[in-house]
Amino acid sequence: QLTLVESGGGLVQPGGSLRLSCAASGVNFHYHDVAWFRQAPGQEREAVSCINSNSDETMYLDSVKGRFTVSRDNAKNMVYLQMNSLQPEDTAVYYCAAELSLWSQWRDPSMFRSWGRGTQVTVSL
């Protein structure tokens, strides 16, 4: 199990950009798949993006394709989510999560054991 800490959230106007960071501490980070989830008030937690351990596969929620980009730097134990063209419906608490060998079930939050505490993203005028 890893310790994960998100940062980079904040208040932005529609059309703006943010880059979220997820800093990991623990053993064998480079073997973990890492996913970004978000949860808005009254909504279920949904998978936004996922990147596998060696960065050769990425997945995205349909509504963020072309706007969000996930990346990682295993040497720094960091994962990033670059969010461009943000819209009000992107407003949520964003979490990073990590797990070994979960690529095929990345959309299911119950499969992840390592979680950050979240960072708030608010998109509003």
KACOR-V531209 format. One record per helix or strand. SS is the DSSP state (2 for helix, 1 for strand). FROM is the first residue (numbers start at 0). TO is the last residue. Records with the same first field share a line. If there is no record, write none. Layout:
# KACOR-V531209
SS: FROM-TO / FROM-TO
This chain:
# KACOR-V531209
1: 2-6 / 9-11 / 17-24 / 31-38 / 45-50 / 57-59 / 67-72 / 77-82 / 91-99 / 113-114 / 118-122
2: 28-30 / 61-63 / 73-75 / 87-89 / 102-104 / 108-110
